[in-house]
Amino acid sequence: MTTENWIKDKTVMITGANSGIGKQTARELNQMGAKVIMFCRNKERAKKAMEEIIADTGNTDIEILIGDLESQDSIRNAVSEFKKKHDKLHVLINNAGFVNFKKQFTAEGYERTWATNHLGHFILTNLLLDVIRASSPARIINLSSFGHKMVDEKPLEDMNYENKKYNHIKAYGNSKLMNILFTFELARRLEGTSIMVNAVHPGPIRSKFGRSKNNPWWYRFGYSMSYPFLKSVKTGAATSIHLATSQEGGEITGKYWTKSKIKESSEHSQNVEMQKQLWEISKQLIKI
């Protein structure tokens, strides 16, 4: 079974698919013959990215699904729209990522970094699970980061930073730890099914993520200095694509991957009680 043979005609949803690693992942899977759903927040940027991908691949089997991971209502509406047109989802890649350099809250009252990186993807995945189950064998891939090791001493306490000083590095690290905790807990809950759930560290990548005007000047300066030493988006997308298409991606679950190899994640991430705790906290907040 070749990579292309498995992914061809499969339905794949990728969050944050209009730029960076997400866009590269969408391009390559589309090139292999997958039907790609680009879950994006901005319609104009998503449309431009989609047109570029079609021009590169010649495959028009790609579409946009507008949704904002900061908003539960937006995610629910997007899933509802998806289910009106599709009854299969073979691969879900929770790719979108965000870091905020100052403490801000979503309209629903959650600190934006962990709300976007974890809670939004937790809601999206749970709402899509019925379709994913109906499509099995299927795969769920959650993008995390080496940053999951740079966390608060008790990362699941006061996630909104209401009583502790905000630190953007640790806020981001906490959210990336949550990606792995969620991955391991979901993999355990889906054990015995044909749905594989894995987490990915793509590595430091040259992308718009670091050059955003929302970042402070000192961060943009540091990023520009390190830019020549960072990986290309093609390299960054490679592990996600490997897990989405390869035979072992369909056989191995509940692992943390980088450079298309299984690696050991942090001690926090392997704490089963913490995995269960995050699941219960998240479930209460999203009211599913």
N, C-alpha and C positions, 0 to 999 in steps of 0.2 A: 504493500500500500504506500504510494508516494504521498508526499505532503499535499500536492495540488489535488490529487484524487479525493482526499478526505474533505478538504475545505470547499471544494467546488460545489456551488449551489447551496451552501450552508448559509444561514442567516446569522450575522455577527453585529452586535451593538457595541459601539466604542464611545465612551464619554470623553469630552474634550477633544473631539476628532478634527477640529478646524486648524490646529497648529501643533508644532513640535512633534513629540513622540506619537501622539494620537493620530495626527494627520499622516505620518509616515506609516503607521500600522494600518490605517484605513487604506492607504494607497497600495501597499503590498498585498493585503488580503483581497482587495478588489482585483488586483492584477492576477491573482491566483484563481479568480472566478467566484469568490464569495459575494453574497448579497450584503452590503454594508449599510448599517444604519448609523448615521453620525448624530450622536446626542450632544447638542451644543446649545449654548445660551444665547449667542448673538446670531440672528438669522442672516444678516448681510455677510459677515465673516465666514459663516458656515457655507453659504451659497458659493462664495468665491473659492473656498477650498475645494468644494465638491466639483466645481467646474475645472479646476486645475487637475484634480485626480482623474476625472474622465478624459481630459486631454492627454494625460500621461499614459493611461491604461487602455483606453478605448472601450472600457466596460461601463455601460450606463446603468447597471444594476446597483445603484447607490442612492440613498435618500437622506434627507435631514429630518431629525426629530428635535424640536425646540423644547428645552427644559432647563430650569435653573436649579442647580444642586443646593442652593441656599434656601430654597422654598419648598416645603412639603406639598403645598397645593400645586405648584408648578410641576413637580415630579409626578404627582398623581394624575394630573391632566395629561402629561406627556405619555405616561403608561397607558392611559385610557385610549389615547389616539393611536398608539402603537397596536394595541389589541384589536382595534377596529379593522386593521388591515392585515395583521399577521397572527398566525396561530403557532408559529415555531420561532424559537431562538436557541441556536446551537452553541453560540459563544457570546458571553458577556465580558467585556474588558472594561473594568472600572479604572480608567486611565487619568481622568482629570485631577489636577492638583492645584493647590493654592497656598500661599503664605502671606500673612498680613503683618506688617511691621509695627502696627500700633493696634491696641485693643479696640475692636469694633464688634458690633452685634448684628445678627440678621434681624429681619422684621419680626421673626418669631422669638427673638430674645436669646439666641445662642451665639457664642463667640464664633466668628466667621471661619477661622481656619479649620477647627475640628468639625464644625457643622458642614462645611463643604467637603472636606477630604474623607471624613468617616460617615457622619450621620446621613448625608444625602445619598451616598452609595449604599448604605445599609437599607434605607427606605426603597431605593430603586431596585436593589437585588431582591428584597422580600416581595415586592409587588410583582416582579417578573418570574418568581419561582415556579408558579403554576405552568407558565408557558415553557420554561426551561425544562421542567420535569416531563412535559408532554413531548419534548424534542430529544430526550436522551437517546444515545449518549451525548452529553453536553459538557461544557467547560466554563468555569468562572475564573477570571484572572484579575487580581487586585494589585494595582501598582502601589508599592510602598517605597521605602528608601533606606539607605544606610543610616539616615538621620533618625530612624526609630530607636537608636541607641542613645540619643541625646535628649533625655526626658527629665521631667520633674521626678523627685524622689517617690512621690505617690501620684502617678500620672492620671489616675481615674478619680482623684479627689479634686473638687472645685475646678471642673473642666472649663467653666466659664470665666475663670480668673476673677471672681468677684471679691475674694478675700486674700488673694496673693498677688504679688507684683507680676505684671505681664512681661514675659520674655518670649520674643517671637521665635527664637531658635527652639526653645523647649515646647512652645505651643505647636510648632510644626512637627517636632519630633514626637510629641504625644499623639498627634493625629496619624502619623505614619506607623507608630506602634499599634494604634487602634486598627489600622488596615490589616496588620498581621494577626492580631488577636481575633478579629472578625473572621479572617480566612480560616484559622485553625478551628474555631468553634463551628463555623458553617460546614467545614469539611467533616467534622465529627458528626454533626446532625444529619448529613447526607451520606454517611457511611453505609455501604451496601447498595447504594444506587449507582447509576452510571454517570453521575455528575462529579467531575473533578474540580476541586477548588484549590488554587495556588496563589502565592504572593510573589511579587517581582521587585527586585531592586535594579532599575535601569542604568544606574551610574550617573555621574555628573555629565550633563549634556549641554551642548550649544543650542539654545532655544530662546524664544521670546520671553520665557518664564523669568529669566534673570535680567532682561533688559527693559522690563516694564517700567513705564514712567511712574507707576504707583510705588516703586521701590525707592528708598532714599538714595541720595546722590552717592554716598560712600559705598553702598552696596553695588550700584551700577558701575562705579569706578573699579571696585575690586573684581567684579565679574568681567569687565572688559580686559583687565590685566591677565586674568586666568583663561580667557576665551580660547587662545590657541592650544591650550592643553586639555580642553574638554572634548568629549566624544561627540561624534556626529549623531544626528537624530536617527539615522539608519542603524547605527550601532546600538543606540539606546532602545530602539524598538525591537531588536533582534530576539530578546528573551520572550517578550510577549508573543511575538509571531511564532517562535518555537513551541510555546505551550499551546497556542491556538491551533497548530497544524500538525505537530509531530505525533508519532505513535505513543511515545512516553508521556506526552501531554494529556493523552486520553487514558492513561493507565495509572498515573501517580497523583495522589491528592494530599492536601494538608502540608505542603512544603513551602520553603522560602528559597527563591531562585535568583541567581545573578550570573551573567555570561552563559546562560542556558545550562547552568549546573546547579544542583542542590547545594545550598550553603546553610550553615547554622545561624539562626537568628538569635537575638538577645535573650538573656535569662528571663526578663520580664515577659517577653512575647510567648514564652513556653509555659507560663504559669496558667494552669488549667482553671484555677479559681478566678483569676483575673479575666480570662476569656469568657467565662460564664457571667461574671459580674458586668462586663461591658455589654454583653448581649441583653441582659435584663434591663440595664439602664436605657439602652437604645430602644428597646421594645416599648418601654413605658413612654418614652418621649415621642415616638412616632405613632402610637395608638393604632397599630395594626392588630 
